Amino acid sequence: MAAIPQPLWMIGCGNMGGAMLRGWIAAGLDPAAVTVVTRSGQGAPAGVRSLTALPDGERPATLVLAVKPQQLDDVAPMLAGLAPDLLVSILAGVEADVLATRIPAGAVVRAMPNLPVAIRQGVTALFSPSDAADVRQAAEALARPLGLAEWIADERSFDAVTALAGCGPGFVFRFADALAAAARG
């Protein structure tokens, strides 16, 4: 398996971004290779450089965009000049061509993980307009340590896959809870 392209920067580190980062660190990613940029400068695991603004004079190999989709207009202008080798976005509903226009990068990958990635048992759907082997290997290096990684061939299917992957664990937990309640009588 290919190594995660470093340095890795994460913009935003909420529930999903934090779950992914914890999963990567549990899988062996050196926290010192990661920079997290959030409004508060907090929320990153121990050992991760946590900032409130982009560091001057540095450039990430991998940029993970992990903010809410409605925050794209706020963060895109500050990221537009970074030109990372790989932009990975977990923004629901924001298509790859929109991302490529707003944040130029060597390659763009949409990723949609579900919350079990925090314990490395999740599912991450991936889409990229690029078929380049190095792009796919880099994206898989990020997704596979978190659980199952599945490429989606048609971006038009991505939102449906997102809904299923995101809700699937909730349905399983609800079902298990109902079974436990029935067993208790």
NULODREN-852040 format. One record per atom (N, C-alpha, C): residue number from 0; residue in three letters; x, y, z. Coordinates in pm, 1 decimal. Example, Ala and Ser with C-alpha at 12.3 -4.5 7.8 and 13.67 -1.06 7.14 Angstrom:
<atoms>
0,ala,1319.0,-569.0,780.0
0,ala,1230.0,-450.0,780.0
0,ala,1320.0,-330.0,780.0
1,ser,1285.0,-225.0,708.0
1,ser,1367.0,-106.0,714.0
1,ser,1290.0,3.0,787.0
</atoms>
This chain:
<atoms>
0,met,83.9,-117.1,0.0
0,met,0.0,0.0,0.0
0,met,88.7,123.9,0.0
1,ala,47.9,226.0,-73.4
1,ala,122.6,351.2,-79.6
1,ala,111.1,426.2,52.6
2,ala,210.9,506.5,80.1
2,ala,209.5,588.6,201.1
2,ala,124.1,712.6,177.1
3,ile,70.5,767.2,284.1
3,ile,-6.5,890.6,275.9
3,ile,89.5,1002.9,236.2
4,pro,58.4,1075.4,128.0
4,pro,146.2,1184.6,85.9
4,pro,153.1,1293.8,193.2
5,gln,274.6,1327.5,232.2
5,gln,295.0,1423.1,341.0
5,gln,381.3,1538.7,292.7
6,pro,368.5,1654.9,354.8
6,pro,286.9,1683.6,471.6
6,pro,138.7,1688.6,436.3
7,leu,57.9,1657.1,534.4
7,leu,-86.6,1656.4,521.2
7,leu,-141.8,1771.9,602.8
8,trp,-223.5,1852.7,538.8
8,trp,-294.1,1959.8,608.6
8,trp,-442.0,1927.7,606.7
9,met,-508.7,1955.7,717.0
9,met,-653.1,1938.5,726.0
9,met,-713.4,2073.9,760.3
10,ile,-807.8,2116.6,678.2
10,ile,-879.1,2241.3,703.3
10,ile,-1012.6,2203.1,764.5
11,gly,-1029.1,2235.0,894.0
11,gly,-1145.2,2190.9,970.5
11,gly,-1113.9,2057.8,1035.9
12,cys,-1166.2,2040.0,1154.6
12,cys,-1141.1,1913.3,1226.1
12,cys,-1258.1,1887.7,1320.3
13,gly,-1377.0,1882.0,1261.7
13,gly,-1496.7,1855.5,1340.3
13,gly,-1515.6,1706.3,1361.7
14,asn,-1640.0,1663.0,1368.4
14,asn,-1668.2,1521.8,1396.1
14,asn,-1605.4,1428.3,1293.6
15,met,-1631.8,1451.5,1165.4
15,met,-1581.7,1359.3,1063.5
15,met,-1432.9,1377.6,1039.1
16,gly,-1388.2,1500.6,1024.8
16,gly,-1245.4,1524.3,1005.2
16,gly,-1164.1,1470.1,1121.6
17,gly,-1213.3,1493.2,1243.0
17,gly,-1144.6,1442.0,1361.5
17,gly,-1143.9,1290.2,1365.7
18,ala,-1254.7,1228.2,1324.2
18,ala,-1261.1,1081.5,1320.9
18,ala,-1158.9,1026.2,1221.8
19,met,-1148.5,1089.5,1106.1
19,met,-1051.3,1044.9,1006.1
19,met,-909.1,1059.9,1059.4
20,leu,-880.8,1175.2,1117.6
20,leu,-745.8,1201.0,1167.6
20,leu,-707.8,1103.5,1278.6
21,arg,-800.8,1076.4,1369.0
21,arg,-773.2,977.8,1474.8
21,arg,-747.7,839.6,1414.8
22,gly,-823.1,804.9,1311.5
22,gly,-802.2,676.8,1243.7
22,gly,-665.6,668.3,1177.7
23,trp,-623.7,776.0,1111.1
23,trp,-492.0,775.9,1046.4
23,trp,-379.9,764.1,1148.4
24,ile,-394.6,835.8,1258.7
24,ile,-290.5,829.8,1362.4
24,ile,-286.1,690.3,1424.2
25,ala,-403.6,631.5,1448.7
25,ala,-408.0,494.6,1502.1
25,ala,-344.0,395.4,1405.0
26,ala,-351.6,426.3,1275.7
26,ala,-293.3,338.7,1173.6
26,ala,-143.9,364.5,1153.1
27,gly,-89.0,462.7,1225.1
27,gly,55.1,484.9,1218.2
27,gly,101.6,615.2,1156.9
28,leu,10.2,702.4,1115.1
28,leu,52.0,832.3,1062.8
28,leu,117.5,912.8,1174.3
29,asp,234.5,966.7,1147.8
29,asp,306.3,1048.6,1245.2
29,asp,231.1,1180.2,1264.0
30,pro,182.6,1209.4,1385.3
30,pro,110.7,1334.8,1408.0
30,pro,192.1,1458.2,1369.6
31,ala,323.8,1448.9,1378.1
31,ala,409.6,1562.8,1344.4
31,ala,404.7,1597.1,1195.4
32,ala,353.3,1507.2,1111.9
32,ala,342.4,1531.6,967.6
32,ala,211.1,1599.5,931.3
33,val,129.8,1630.9,1033.7
33,val,-4.1,1683.4,1010.7
33,val,-16.3,1824.2,1067.6
34,thr,-80.2,1910.9,990.0
34,thr,-117.2,2044.5,1036.4
34,thr,-267.9,2056.3,1022.9
35,val,-333.5,2096.3,1130.5
35,val,-477.4,2119.5,1128.9
35,val,-500.8,2269.0,1144.2
36,val,-583.8,2323.3,1056.3
36,val,-619.3,2464.4,1063.2
36,val,-768.7,2473.3,1091.3
37,thr,-801.5,2532.4,1205.7
37,thr,-940.9,2553.7,1245.2
37,thr,-955.3,2696.7,1296.1
38,arg,-1078.1,2743.0,1307.1
38,arg,-1101.1,2877.5,1361.3
38,arg,-1048.9,2890.5,1502.8
39,ser,-1067.2,2786.2,1582.0
39,ser,-1028.4,2791.0,1723.3
39,ser,-883.5,2750.3,1746.0
40,gly,-824.8,2681.1,1648.6
40,gly,-689.6,2628.8,1668.2
40,gly,-687.3,2511.3,1763.7
41,gln,-805.4,2453.6,1789.6
41,gln,-815.2,2342.4,1883.3
41,gln,-889.5,2226.1,1818.8
42,gly,-890.5,2113.5,1888.4
42,gly,-964.9,1996.8,1842.8
42,gly,-879.4,1890.4,1777.7
43,ala,-751.8,1919.1,1756.5
43,ala,-664.3,1819.7,1693.8
43,ala,-604.7,1727.7,1799.7
44,pro,-578.2,1602.8,1764.2
44,pro,-514.9,1509.6,1858.3
44,pro,-375.3,1556.8,1900.5
45,ala,-328.5,1501.3,2008.8
45,ala,-196.4,1536.0,2062.0
45,ala,-88.2,1511.5,1957.4
46,gly,6.6,1602.5,1951.1
46,gly,119.2,1589.3,1859.9
46,gly,97.2,1650.6,1723.6
47,val,-27.6,1684.7,1691.7
47,val,-61.4,1745.9,1563.7
47,val,-46.3,1897.1,1577.1
48,arg,17.8,1959.6,1479.5
48,arg,28.6,2105.8,1481.1
48,arg,-108.9,2163.4,1452.0
49,ser,-157.6,2246.9,1542.7
49,ser,-291.4,2303.4,1532.7
49,ser,-280.9,2455.5,1525.2
50,leu,-334.8,2513.9,1418.4
50,leu,-322.4,2657.2,1392.2
50,leu,-458.4,2719.9,1363.5
51,thr,-462.5,2853.3,1371.2
51,thr,-583.6,2926.6,1334.3
51,thr,-571.0,2990.0,1196.0
52,ala,-452.5,2984.7,1137.2
52,ala,-429.2,3039.6,1003.3
52,ala,-327.9,2951.2,931.0
53,leu,-327.9,2961.4,800.6
53,leu,-232.4,2883.9,721.3
53,leu,-90.1,2927.3,754.3
54,pro,1.6,2832.6,763.2
54,pro,141.1,2869.5,788.3
54,pro,202.6,2936.3,664.9
55,asp,281.7,3039.2,688.4
55,asp,347.0,3110.6,578.2
55,asp,460.6,3028.7,518.5
56,gly,471.9,3035.1,386.7
56,gly,585.6,2975.2,319.3
56,gly,587.2,2823.7,315.3
57,glu,476.8,2760.8,345.3
57,glu,468.8,2614.7,342.4
57,glu,359.9,2572.2,244.7
58,arg,368.9,2448.8,200.2
58,arg,272.0,2394.1,106.1
58,arg,249.6,2247.5,139.0
59,pro,123.2,2204.2,143.8
59,pro,97.4,2062.8,171.7
59,pro,107.2,1977.9,45.7
60,ala,147.3,1853.4,62.8
60,ala,135.3,1756.9,-46.8
60,ala,-11.2,1715.8,-58.4
61,thr,-74.5,1696.5,57.9
61,thr,-215.5,1657.5,63.4
61,thr,-292.0,1759.6,145.4
62,leu,-401.7,1808.4,90.1
62,leu,-489.2,1901.8,160.4
62,leu,-624.4,1834.4,175.3
63,val,-666.5,1811.9,299.6
63,val,-796.7,1751.3,327.1
63,val,-891.5,1862.7,368.5
64,leu,-995.6,1881.7,291.5
64,leu,-1094.4,1984.8,318.1
64,leu,-1207.8,1921.2,396.7
65,ala,-1215.6,1956.6,526.6
65,ala,-1310.1,1890.5,617.5
65,ala,-1395.8,1991.7,692.1
66,val,-1442.1,2093.1,619.3
66,val,-1533.4,2190.9,677.6
66,val,-1674.3,2159.3,628.9
67,lys,-1771.1,2231.4,677.8
67,lys,-1907.9,2212.9,629.9
67,lys,-1919.4,2272.8,488.9
68,pro,-2001.7,2214.2,402.2
68,pro,-2011.1,2262.8,264.1
68,pro,-2041.3,2412.5,254.1
69,gln,-2122.0,2464.2,344.6
69,gln,-2157.2,2605.7,339.0
69,gln,-2039.7,2696.9,375.5
70,gln,-1929.7,2640.6,424.0
70,gln,-1811.3,2719.7,457.1
70,gln,-1711.9,2728.1,341.2
71,leu,-1741.8,2663.5,229.6
71,leu,-1650.2,2665.0,115.5
71,leu,-1619.2,2807.5,70.5
72,asp,-1720.0,2893.3,63.8
72,asp,-1696.8,3031.3,20.6
72,asp,-1602.1,3105.7,113.9
73,asp,-1601.2,3069.5,241.1
73,asp,-1512.4,3134.7,337.6
73,asp,-1368.5,3085.9,325.7
74,val,-1349.3,2956.5,303.1
74,val,-1213.5,2900.1,305.7
74,val,-1145.3,2895.0,169.0
75,ala,-1222.3,2886.0,61.4
75,ala,-1161.3,2871.0,-71.6
75,ala,-1063.8,2983.4,-107.0
76,pro,-1096.5,3110.1,-80.6
76,pro,-1000.6,3215.3,-118.5
76,pro,-863.8,3200.4,-51.9
77,met,-860.4,3157.9,72.2
77,met,-730.7,3145.1,139.9
77,met,-654.4,3020.5,94.7
78,leu,-723.5,2924.7,34.6
78,leu,-659.8,2800.5,-9.5
78,leu,-622.2,2802.0,-157.6
79,ala,-674.8,2898.4,-231.4
79,ala,-660.8,2899.7,-377.3
79,ala,-516.0,2900.2,-424.8
80,gly,-424.9,2958.0,-349.4
80,gly,-286.2,2965.6,-393.7
80,gly,-196.6,2853.6,-344.9
81,leu,-249.8,2759.2,-270.0
81,leu,-166.1,2653.1,-212.0
81,leu,-116.3,2551.4,-314.3
82,ala,-199.1,2517.3,-410.1
82,ala,-166.2,2418.9,-513.6
82,ala,-111.6,2288.3,-457.0
83,pro,-189.3,2219.9,-371.3
83,pro,-142.8,2090.3,-321.2
83,pro,-138.5,1988.4,-434.7
84,asp,-60.4,1884.8,-414.9
84,asp,-57.9,1776.5,-513.3
84,asp,-192.8,1706.2,-518.0
85,leu,-255.1,1692.9,-401.3
85,leu,-381.9,1621.5,-389.2
85,leu,-475.2,1698.1,-297.4
86,leu,-594.5,1729.0,-347.4
86,leu,-700.7,1788.8,-266.9
86,leu,-804.7,1680.8,-243.9
87,val,-830.3,1649.2,-117.8
87,val,-932.3,1551.3,-80.7
87,val,-1041.9,1627.0,-7.8
88,ser,-1162.9,1618.5,-57.6
88,ser,-1274.8,1691.1,1.4
88,ser,-1378.2,1595.0,57.5
89,ile,-1423.1,1624.8,179.7
89,ile,-1534.6,1548.8,236.4
89,ile,-1659.7,1636.0,243.5
90,leu,-1664.9,1740.0,160.4
90,leu,-1779.9,1829.0,155.6
90,leu,-1893.4,1762.4,78.6
91,ala,-2000.3,1732.0,146.0
91,ala,-2115.9,1669.2,81.6
91,ala,-2176.4,1765.4,-20.2
92,gly,-2206.7,1712.0,-137.2
92,gly,-2277.7,1788.5,-238.2
92,gly,-2193.6,1885.2,-319.8
93,val,-2064.1,1893.8,-295.5
93,val,-1978.1,1984.6,-372.2
93,val,-1899.4,1901.4,-473.3
94,glu,-1929.0,1921.8,-600.3
94,glu,-1872.3,1838.7,-706.1
94,glu,-1725.1,1869.1,-731.0
95,ala,-1656.9,1771.9,-787.5
95,ala,-1512.5,1780.7,-810.6
95,ala,-1474.8,1898.7,-899.3
96,asp,-1554.0,1926.9,-1002.6
96,asp,-1518.4,2039.1,-1090.2
96,asp,-1530.0,2172.6,-1018.5
97,val,-1624.9,2185.2,-927.8
97,val,-1637.8,2307.1,-846.9
97,val,-1515.5,2321.9,-757.0
98,leu,-1475.7,2213.1,-694.2
98,leu,-1357.2,2216.2,-607.8
98,leu,-1232.7,2253.3,-687.4
99,ala,-1215.0,2193.6,-804.4
99,ala,-1096.5,2219.9,-886.6
99,ala,-1089.6,2365.4,-930.5
100,thr,-1204.3,2425.9,-954.5
100,thr,-1208.2,2566.7,-993.1
100,thr,-1175.1,2657.1,-875.2
101,arg,-1228.3,2623.4,-759.0
101,arg,-1211.3,2708.6,-640.2
101,arg,-1076.1,2690.7,-572.8
102,ile,-1023.1,2567.7,-573.4
102,ile,-896.7,2537.1,-505.4
102,ile,-812.0,2453.4,-601.5
103,pro,-737.0,2518.3,-688.8
103,pro,-655.6,2443.2,-785.0
103,pro,-558.9,2347.2,-715.4
104,ala,-551.6,2226.6,-768.7
104,ala,-465.8,2122.1,-711.3
104,ala,-420.2,2030.5,-824.1
105,gly,-317.0,1952.6,-797.4
105,gly,-271.7,1854.5,-894.8
105,gly,-382.0,1756.6,-930.0
106,ala,-459.3,1716.4,-830.0
106,ala,-572.1,1625.4,-849.7
106,ala,-673.8,1649.9,-739.5
107,val,-799.2,1623.8,-771.1
107,val,-908.6,1639.4,-675.0
107,val,-974.7,1503.8,-655.1
108,val,-999.1,1470.7,-528.6
108,val,-1070.9,1348.2,-494.1
108,val,-1181.6,1385.6,-397.1
109,arg,-1302.5,1342.3,-428.2
109,arg,-1411.1,1352.4,-330.8
109,arg,-1410.2,1224.6,-249.1
110,ala,-1423.3,1240.3,-119.7
110,ala,-1427.4,1125.2,-29.5
110,ala,-1545.7,1142.9,63.5
111,met,-1618.8,1036.8,86.7
111,met,-1727.9,1043.1,182.1
111,met,-1717.7,924.1,276.0
112,pro,-1656.0,947.6,391.6
112,pro,-1645.2,841.7,491.8
112,pro,-1767.8,841.1,582.0
113,asn,-1783.3,733.6,657.6
113,asn,-1883.8,734.7,763.1
113,asn,-1810.9,730.0,897.5
114,leu,-1883.8,756.9,1005.8
114,leu,-1821.3,778.6,1136.4
114,leu,-1739.4,661.3,1190.1
115,pro,-1769.6,535.6,1157.7
115,pro,-1684.4,426.8,1206.6
115,pro,-1538.7,433.1,1159.4
116,val,-1503.6,530.0,1073.5
116,val,-1362.3,545.1,1036.9
116,val,-1277.4,577.7,1159.5
117,ala,-1338.6,634.8,1263.5
117,ala,-1264.2,668.1,1386.1
117,ala,-1205.3,543.4,1450.5
118,ile,-1272.4,429.9,1431.1
118,ile,-1221.8,303.9,1487.3
118,ile,-1170.3,212.1,1375.5
119,arg,-1146.6,272.6,1259.6
119,arg,-1088.0,204.6,1144.6
119,arg,-1176.6,91.7,1091.1
120,gln,-1307.9,109.6,1105.6
120,gln,-1404.1,10.6,1058.1
120,gln,-1508.8,74.9,967.5
121,gly,-1474.0,187.6,907.2
121,gly,-1569.7,261.4,826.6
121,gly,-1569.0,221.3,680.4
122,val,-1647.6,294.1,605.0
122,val,-1653.0,280.6,460.1
122,val,-1634.0,420.2,403.1
123,thr,-1544.9,433.0,306.4
123,thr,-1522.2,561.3,240.8
123,thr,-1546.0,545.3,91.9
124,ala,-1641.7,622.6,40.7
124,ala,-1665.5,627.7,-103.0
124,ala,-1570.2,731.1,-161.7
125,leu,-1511.2,699.6,-276.6
125,leu,-1414.8,787.6,-341.3
125,leu,-1456.4,814.0,-485.3
126,phe,-1432.4,936.9,-530.4
126,phe,-1451.6,970.7,-671.5
126,phe,-1344.9,1071.1,-711.4
127,ser,-1289.9,1052.7,-829.5
127,ser,-1198.9,1150.7,-887.7
127,ser,-1220.0,1153.5,-1037.4
128,pro,-1216.1,1271.5,-1096.8
128,pro,-1222.1,1277.3,-1242.1
128,pro,-1095.5,1220.4,-1306.4
129,ser,-990.7,1204.2,-1227.1
129,ser,-864.4,1150.3,-1277.8
129,ser,-861.5,998.1,-1264.2
130,asp,-812.8,933.2,-1368.3
130,asp,-791.0,788.4,-1362.8
130,asp,-644.8,755.3,-1336.5
131,ala,-563.8,856.9,-1309.2
131,ala,-420.1,836.0,-1289.8
131,ala,-394.8,744.3,-1171.1
132,ala,-308.4,647.3,-1190.9
132,ala,-279.7,548.3,-1086.5
132,ala,-224.7,612.8,-960.4
133,asp,-139.0,714.7,-974.2
133,asp,-81.4,776.5,-854.6
133,asp,-186.0,850.1,-772.4
134,val,-284.9,909.3,-838.2
134,val,-393.7,977.6,-767.1
134,val,-475.9,875.3,-689.9
135,arg,-510.7,767.3,-755.6
135,arg,-589.9,663.1,-689.7
135,arg,-513.1,598.6,-575.1
136,gln,-384.7,575.7,-593.3
136,gln,-304.0,516.9,-486.0
136,gln,-295.7,610.6,-366.2
137,ala,-278.7,739.8,-391.0
137,ala,-271.2,836.1,-281.0
137,ala,-404.3,843.5,-206.2
138,ala,-515.3,845.3,-280.4
138,ala,-647.0,850.0,-216.6
138,ala,-673.1,722.9,-136.3
139,glu,-635.3,609.5,-191.8
139,glu,-653.3,483.2,-120.0
139,glu,-563.1,475.2,2.5
140,ala,-445.6,536.5,-4.3
140,ala,-357.1,539.1,112.7
140,ala,-423.0,613.3,228.2
141,leu,-507.5,709.9,196.7
141,leu,-582.5,781.7,299.8
141,leu,-704.4,702.6,346.7
142,ala,-773.9,638.4,254.2
142,ala,-900.8,573.4,287.5
142,ala,-885.5,433.6,346.8
143,arg,-795.6,353.1,296.8
143,arg,-786.9,212.9,340.1
143,arg,-753.1,193.9,487.7
144,pro,-668.4,276.4,549.3
144,pro,-644.4,256.8,693.3
144,pro,-769.0,281.5,778.7
145,leu,-871.5,342.2,719.0
145,leu,-993.2,375.4,792.5
145,leu,-1102.0,270.3,775.5
146,gly,-1076.2,169.1,694.5
146,gly,-1175.6,64.7,668.5
146,gly,-1179.9,33.4,520.2
147,leu,-1298.5,14.7,468.7
147,leu,-1319.3,-19.9,328.6
147,leu,-1318.6,106.7,243.3
148,ala,-1254.5,103.0,129.1
148,ala,-1254.1,213.8,33.4
148,ala,-1313.4,164.0,-97.3
149,glu,-1410.0,237.0,-148.6
149,glu,-1476.7,197.6,-272.9
149,glu,-1482.4,315.8,-368.4
150,trp,-1435.0,294.1,-490.5
150,trp,-1440.5,397.0,-593.2
150,trp,-1578.6,398.7,-657.9
151,ile,-1631.0,516.6,-679.1
151,ile,-1758.5,537.2,-747.2
151,ile,-1724.4,585.0,-888.4
152,ala,-1772.8,515.1,-989.7
152,ala,-1735.8,545.5,-1127.9
152,ala,-1801.9,672.2,-1180.7
153,asp,-1922.4,700.3,-1134.4
153,asp,-1999.8,812.8,-1186.6
153,asp,-2031.3,908.8,-1072.4
154,glu,-1983.4,1030.9,-1083.0
154,glu,-2003.8,1127.7,-974.8
154,glu,-2151.8,1153.4,-948.1
155,arg,-2236.3,1134.0,-1048.0
155,arg,-2380.0,1154.7,-1027.0
155,arg,-2437.2,1057.9,-924.1
156,ser,-2370.5,945.9,-900.5
156,ser,-2414.4,848.1,-800.5
156,ser,-2359.7,878.3,-661.5
157,phe,-2268.5,973.9,-653.2
157,phe,-2196.8,997.0,-528.1
157,phe,-2289.7,1037.4,-413.6
158,asp,-2387.3,1123.2,-440.1
158,asp,-2476.5,1167.6,-332.9
158,asp,-2561.3,1052.9,-277.8
159,ala,-2605.4,962.7,-365.4
159,ala,-2682.6,847.1,-318.6
159,ala,-2595.8,756.1,-232.7
160,val,-2473.2,734.9,-275.3
160,val,-2380.3,652.5,-196.9
160,val,-2352.5,719.3,-62.7
161,thr,-2338.3,851.5,-64.4
161,thr,-2314.4,927.7,58.0
161,thr,-2427.3,905.3,158.2
162,ala,-2549.7,913.1,111.2
162,ala,-2664.1,894.7,200.5
162,ala,-2665.0,754.4,260.5
163,leu,-2639.7,655.4,178.3
163,leu,-2639.6,517.4,226.1
163,leu,-2525.0,492.1,323.7
164,ala,-2404.9,534.9,288.8
164,ala,-2288.1,511.7,375.1
164,ala,-2302.1,585.6,507.2
165,gly,-2355.6,706.5,500.8
165,gly,-2369.9,785.1,622.6
165,gly,-2476.1,730.9,716.3
166,cys,-2585.0,681.5,661.1
166,cys,-2695.8,633.7,743.9
166,cys,-2683.6,487.0,781.2
167,gly,-2610.0,410.8,701.6
167,gly,-2599.1,266.3,724.5
167,gly,-2564.0,227.9,866.4
168,pro,-2456.5,283.9,924.4
168,pro,-2422.7,247.7,1062.8
168,pro,-2534.5,281.7,1161.1
169,gly,-2604.1,391.7,1137.3
169,gly,-2714.7,429.1,1225.3
169,gly,-2826.7,326.1,1222.0
170,phe,-2859.1,276.1,1102.4
170,phe,-2961.7,172.8,1090.7
170,phe,-2919.2,45.1,1163.3
171,val,-2792.8,7.8,1148.5
171,val,-2742.3,-112.3,1216.1
171,val,-2749.8,-94.8,1367.6
172,phe,-2706.6,21.0,1418.0
172,phe,-2711.1,45.3,1562.3
172,phe,-2855.1,45.1,1613.2
173,arg,-2946.7,103.5,1536.5
173,arg,-3088.0,106.5,1575.2
173,arg,-3144.3,-36.1,1579.5
174,phe,-3109.8,-116.2,1480.2
174,phe,-3154.2,-254.8,1474.4
174,phe,-3100.1,-333.1,1593.9
175,ala,-2970.5,-316.6,1623.6
175,ala,-2909.2,-386.2,1737.7
175,ala,-2974.1,-343.2,1868.5
176,asp,-3006.1,-214.8,1880.0
176,asp,-3072.2,-164.6,2000.3
176,asp,-3211.1,-226.8,2015.4
177,ala,-3283.2,-239.2,1904.3
177,ala,-3415.9,-300.8,1908.6
177,ala,-3406.8,-448.1,1947.2
178,leu,-3306.6,-518.4,1894.7
178,leu,-3286.8,-658.7,1932.4
178,leu,-3256.9,-671.5,2081.9
179,ala,-3171.5,-584.3,2132.5
179,ala,-3136.6,-588.5,2274.9
179,ala,-3258.7,-558.1,2361.0
180,ala,-3338.9,-460.9,2319.2
180,ala,-3459.6,-426.4,2394.6
180,ala,-3558.7,-542.6,2394.4
181,ala,-3572.9,-609.5,2280.3
181,ala,-3663.3,-724.3,2271.8
181,ala,-3614.7,-839.0,2359.7
182,ala,-3484.0,-857.6,2366.3
182,ala,-3427.8,-965.1,2449.0
182,ala,-3449.7,-938.3,2597.6
183,arg,-3449.0,-809.4,2635.2
183,arg,-3471.8,-773.5,2776.2
183,arg,-3618.6,-790.0,2814.3
184,gly,-3703.0,-791.1,2715.5
184,gly,-3844.7,-813.1,2739.5
184,gly,-3915.4,-689.1,2756.0
</atoms>
